[in-house]
Amino acid sequence: MDSATDIKLKELQHKLTKKASDLERQLEQTKQELSAVKTTLDLLKVKGIAVDEQETADLFEPERGIMQPSDLTGLTHMQAILTIAQANGNRVRLTTAKELFLKSGITTSKKNALHIVFNVIKRSGRFKKIAAGTYELLPPEPAGLPDIEF
């Protein structure tokens, strides 16, 4: 090879290496921005803010498991609430649970559905409030320890 061709190839190699480095930097920045958007969406869901019109469908993310109303058919109210919580990372939103109760046929009264869900959560003693309309399933009590009252 002559020196002119060698110089041109080295310049091309340098130029392509720089371009690859720039693209990698852009890709990393885009990944960080995407991660920030996902985090913001998760925070909005936890705080009970509807991200779009299909609130019920969006709450259950694919990585946590998709909840269908048919999954609740034939369950008691308590079993249904626990199933919803387990499918959503141990969290339950009242409005979402209400919609799933109505769609699955667990309850047919639109007027009372929210009160039914709220009462099941409150009376069970197995949930704690983490935000407006959002409850988290508490870990189970350790077995074998007697309750001592004084």
Secondary structure, 3 states (H helix, E strand, C coil): CCHHHHHHHHHHHHHHHHHHHHHHHHHHHHHHHHHHHHHHHHHHHHCCCCCCCCHHHHHCCCCCCCCCHHHHCCCCHHHHHHHHHHHCCCEEEHHHHHHHHHHHCCCCCHHHHHHHHHHHHHHHCCEEEEECCEEEECCCCCCCCCCCCC
